């Protein structure tokens, strides 16, 4: 595994990232709760938020794994990019066709969505950096190493 040289994540940045993700997600969900739309529409917008956040974190993990020399399936990486593209595309199409929403509401959902996606990636990166930092100061074995002596299996 390659070592990624980076500075440790500051507590202030980690907290700010988590706070921004929380504010974006809660803002988006409160907006959905208060919106005058059918339940199936609310479910649609909630699902594309969850789908988008998951696929964005997945892309970040794939990119980081490649940087660290961990093999990543090209199919999985391609599916992750397709998933984030699909989620963003569905949001754009949904907001474009939402005739009952005011332009300001559409803008609110778009900005809250982008904030959620960006901060999900940032929080994932901070978590990964913190784990790398922690493992470099402990005796936790690297991926592929074993803590069980080979004679145990004989």
BABA-837051 format. One record per residue (C-alpha): residue number from 1; residue in three letters; z, x negated, y negated. Coordinates in steps of 0.05 Angstrom, whole numbers, m for minus. Layout:
NUM|ALA|Z|X|Y
...
END
This chain:
1|UNK|0|0|0
2|UNK|m19|m27|m68
3|UNK|34|m32|m120
4|UNK|20|7|m183
5|UNK|47|m29|m243
6|UNK|78|20|m290
7|UNK|138|26|m334
8|UNK|194|70|m310
9|UNK|191|142|m333
10|UNK|239|153|m391
11|UNK|288|210|m384
12|UNK|265|238|m451
13|UNK|192|241|m428
14|UNK|210|272|m361
15|UNK|253|325|m394
16|UNK|201|339|m447
17|UNK|147|347|m394
18|UNK|190|394|m352
19|UNK|210|434|m414
20|UNK|137|441|m435
21|UNK|118|465|m366
22|UNK|175|514|m366
23|UNK|157|541|m435
24|UNK|84|547|m417
25|UNK|97|581|m351
26|UNK|150|629|m377
27|UNK|107|644|m439
28|UNK|47|660|m395
29|UNK|89|704|m348
30|UNK|125|740|m404
31|UNK|57|753|m436
32|UNK|33|783|m370
33|UNK|96|824|m362
34|UNK|88|855|m432
35|UNK|13|863|m428
36|UNK|m16|933|m424
37|UNK|m59|922|m363
38|UNK|m62|947|m292
39|UNK|m19|913|m239
40|UNK|m80|886|m204
41|UNK|m102|852|m268
42|UNK|m33|822|m277
43|UNK|m36|798|m205
44|UNK|m104|767|m218
45|UNK|m79|727|m278
46|UNK|m15|706|m241
47|UNK|m55|683|m180
48|UNK|m103|640|m220
49|UNK|m44|607|m255
50|UNK|m11|589|m188
51|UNK|m79|569|m158
52|UNK|m96|526|m219
53|UNK|m28|491|m221
54|UNK|m31|476|m146
55|UNK|m102|448|m149
56|UNK|m87|406|m211
57|UNK|m26|374|m176
58|UNK|m69|364|m114
59|UNK|m121|326|m155
60|UNK|m68|283|m187
61|UNK|m39|266|m119
62|UNK|m108|247|m91
63|UNK|m123|202|m151
64|UNK|m55|169|m146
65|UNK|m62|159|m71
66|UNK|m129|125|m81
67|UNK|m100|79|m134
68|UNK|m44|60|m86
69|UNK|m93|47|m30
70|UNK|m75|108|11
71|UNK|m136|139|44
72|UNK|m156|207|16
73|UNK|m206|253|51
74|UNK|m267|263|6
75|UNK|m270|335|31
76|UNK|m198|348|7
77|UNK|m211|316|m60
78|UNK|m276|356|m68
79|UNK|m241|420|m49
80|UNK|m186|406|m100
81|UNK|m238|396|m155
82|UNK|m274|459|m134
83|UNK|m208|497|m134
84|UNK|m190|476|m205
85|UNK|m260|491|m229
86|UNK|m258|559|m195
87|UNK|m189|575|m225
88|UNK|m211|556|m296
89|UNK|m277|593|m287
90|UNK|m242|656|m263
91|UNK|m195|653|m323
92|UNK|m252|645|m372
93|UNK|m292|702|m340
94|UNK|m231|746|m336
95|UNK|m213|735|m409
96|UNK|m285|744|m431
97|UNK|m289|811|m395
98|UNK|m220|836|m416
99|UNK|m242|886|m468
100|UNK|m171|914|m476
101|UNK|m142|847|m498
102|UNK|m143|826|m570
103|UNK|m175|759|m586
104|UNK|m106|731|m603
105|UNK|m80|751|m534
106|UNK|m140|718|m500
107|UNK|m126|655|m539
108|UNK|m52|658|m520
109|UNK|m69|662|m446
110|UNK|m119|606|m451
111|UNK|m71|559|m488
112|UNK|m12|576|m442
113|UNK|m56|564|m381
114|UNK|m80|496|m406
115|UNK|m8|477|m423
116|UNK|15|497|m353
117|UNK|m41|458|m318
118|UNK|m31|395|m360
119|UNK|44|394|m354
120|UNK|41|408|m279
121|UNK|1|344|m271
122|UNK|49|307|m318
123|UNK|111|330|m280
124|UNK|78|310|m214
125|UNK|62|241|m241
126|UNK|133|232|m268
127|UNK|162|253|m201
128|UNK|117|205|m164
129|UNK|133|148|m213
130|UNK|207|161|m205
131|UNK|202|160|m129
132|UNK|163|94|m131
133|UNK|215|65|m178
134|UNK|272|89|m134
135|UNK|240|63|m70
136|UNK|228|m5|m101
137|UNK|304|m11|m111
138|UNK|325|14|m43
139|UNK|314|m1|30
140|UNK|271|60|44
141|UNK|214|38|89
142|UNK|142|41|64
143|UNK|92|90|93
144|UNK|73|68|164
145|UNK|136|27|174
146|UNK|187|49|225
147|UNK|263|43|224
148|UNK|268|52|300
149|UNK|263|m13|340
150|UNK|203|m14|387
151|UNK|249|m26|447
152|UNK|276|45|440
153|UNK|210|73|466
154|UNK|207|31|529
END
